[in-house]
Amino acid sequence: MLTLQQERRIIISSLFFTIRDMVCAYRLLQAHLAITKIKVGIGGSTGGQQLMEWAVQDPDLLNIFFLSLLMPCILPGEGFQRFAATGY
């Protein structure tokens, strides 16, 4: 039997998701809508981080993307590390 504190930790820890999780969900929608190319992507803040992840997961999907108002400090995940190292 879990204590109330343990239950709260489990609930709180299950509420978090990453930028990659969001992009993976959008990729399901992309496949359903049969979108193969995006001419321009514009993203600020979280949207900009998602665009970076899109660029890492599928470098040929976006022709051009504009990023603005990104956080000055990002806890790099695997996708961002690839983006920073390779530029795509």
Secondary structure, DSSP 4 states (H G I P E B T S, - for coil): ---HHHHHHHHHHHT---HHHHHHHHHHHHHHTT---EEEEEEETHHHHHHHHHHHH-TTTEEEEEEES--SS----HHHHHHHHH--
